[in-house]
Amino acid sequence: FGTVLPALVFAWFWHRFLAARSRSRTLREAAFFSTMAGSSIFAYAEAFTSHAHNALCLAAAVMALATLRQRDAADRVEGRDPTLQLPMAFLAGLFGAGCSLFEYPAGIASGAVALWLLANASERRRALLVVACVALGAGALAFAKYGRKRAAAGCVALAVGLWGATLTRRSVTRLVAAGAGGAIPTGLLLFFHKRAFGDPLKTGYSFLENPT
């Protein structure tokens, strides 16, 4: 129930996802069986560990984002404005944050999903994204190398402002839906921290016998 069943449920959706995007049955089955039976997911899905769970969450988030982008493209081809697609945005946020729920190091994957969501939310003046990225890089450099907190904060504020100028009402609504989805696993993780360690922001790393 904890490991095999979630993997089987994911496998069903993964196979349908591949089938909808490939005209070659051979390619579809090769991709499906190489991931579900020929990778470490197969072994981890049969062990009482969380390694498979965060991988499945990441894949589910990518599937939701890919479906969202595909439906937007189809609407534009047919001359319609893209619809809100709130369920897909919600699932992307839910599974994206779900990566970190199962393993702390998978926070990198959660961050990647968040960046994808933020980038997809930019629907106008997309050239400003490049300038925003440059500002973020400058801020990171100012803080990490020179310790200039004010300069770094200014660069981050500039980047956020530039990114905000690329948003539309539709993209903001989608971000809210994604945030609502992400709040569920995040809330569960904070609740676990509170019950296990006495503080929502205290993790198991706070109790390492050897901090180094």
N, C-alpha and C positions, 0 to 999 in steps of 0.2 A: 504493500500500500504506500510505503514511503518513497520507494525508489523505482521499482519496476513499473508500477502502474503509471506514474507521471511520464516515464520514458515512452511507454506504449501510446499514451494519449498524444504526446508530442509527435511521435512517429506518424500517426494518422494524419495530423495536420501538415507535417513536413512533406509527406508524400503528395498530398493534394496541392500544396504550394508548388512543388516541382512540376507536377503534371500540368498545371495551368500555365507554366512558363517554358515548356520545352516541347518541341514537335517530335523529338526523337525519344522513343520509348527506351532505347538502349542507354542513352545519356541520362535520362531520368532515373532509371533503376540503378545505374552505376553510381550516380551521386547519392541516391538514397541508401543503398546497402554499404557503400564505403564509409558513410558517416555513422549509420546506426549499428552496423555489424562489424565494420572494419577499422573503427577508431577506438580510442580509449573510452569513449562514451559507453560502449557496450559493456566493458568491464565495470566501470564506475556505477552504471545503472543497476548493477546486480550486487553492489556493496552498499553497506549502510554508511555512506559518506555523502557529502554535499557537492562533490566535484561535478557530477553530471547535472545537478540542479541549476547551478549558475550558468553552465554552458547552454542548457535548454532554454533558460530565461533569456539569455543574450540572443539566441537564434530566434526565439519567438518575438522579441522586440524588433529585430531586423526584418522579420516577415511582416510585422504590422506596418513598419515604416515603408517597406517596399510596396506593400499593397496600397498604402495611402498615396504614395507618389505615383503609382501606376494609374490609380483612379483619377487623380488630378490631371494627368496627361491625357487620359481618355476623354475627360470632360472638355479640355481645351481643344482637342482635335475636332470634337463635335460642335465647337463654337459656344459652349456653355461655361459659365463661371463654375469653378470647382465647388462642390458642396462641402459642408463642414467636416464630415467623416469623423465625428467625435468618438465613436467606439474604437476606431483604429488608433486615434491619438491616445485614448485612455489606456488601451492595451500596451502601446509602446511605452508609456510612462510606468505602467504596472510592472511589466516584465523587465524593463530597463533597471528600475530600482530593485527589482527582485534579485538581480545578480548579487548585489551587496548584502541582501538579507541572508543569503546562504553562506557567503564567504567574504571576509573583509577585502582580500586582494582583488576580488572581482569588482571593487569600486572603480577600477580603471575602465572596465567594460561599461559600468553605469555612466561614467563620465563621457565615454564615447557616444553612447546613445543620447545623452543629454545634448552633446554638441551637435549631433545630427538633427535632433528636434529643433534646436535653436537656428541652425542653418536653414532648414526647410521652412521655418517660419518667416524667413526673409522673402517677401514676395514683390518688393519694389525697390528700386535704387540698389540693386544687389552689389553694385560696384563699391558701395560703402562698406561692405563686409571685409573687403581687402584692407581698407584703411583701419577698420576696427581690429583686425587681426594684428596689423602692424603696431597699433597702439597697445594691444595686450602684450605683445612681445617686448615692447619697450618698457612697459610697466614691470614685467617679470624680470627683465634685466636690471632695471633700476633697483628693485628690491633685493634680488638674489646676490648681485655682484657688488652693489654700492650701498645697500641698506637704506636707500632713500624712500621712506614710507610715503611722504607727501607726494613725491613725484610719481610713485607707483599708483597711489590712489587716484591721482589726476588722470593718469593714462587709462586706468580701469573705468573711471567715470566717462571719459571720452569714448572709449570703446562701447560701453553700454548705451550711450546716447546715440552714437552712429548706428548701432544695431537696432535700436528702437525706432529710428527713422525709416527702417526698411519693413516694418511690420504693417499688417492690415488688420481690420477688425476680425476677419476670419482666422488669421494666424494667431491672434491673441486668444481667441476662443479655444482654438486647438491646444495652445499651451496650457490654458487653464484645465482642460480635460486631461492632458498628460500629467499635469501636476497633481490632479485629484487621484489619478491612477498610481502615481509614484508615492503618494502620501500613505497608501495602505501598507506596503512592505516597510517603508521607512518608520511608520508608527509602530509596527510590530517589532522592528529591531530595537527601537528606543524603549519599548515596553519590556523587552527581554533584558536589556541593559539595566533598567531600573530594578527589576526583580532579582536579577542574578548578581549585580555589582553595586546596587544601591544608588546609581546615578545614571540617567538616560545617556549621558555623554561619555561615560566611562566604559571602556572595552576590556576584553580579556587580555589585551596587550599590557594593561595597567598592572597586571599581576605576574609578569614574567619573573622567574627566579633569577635569570641572568639577563638584565636589561640590554646588554650589548648584543 
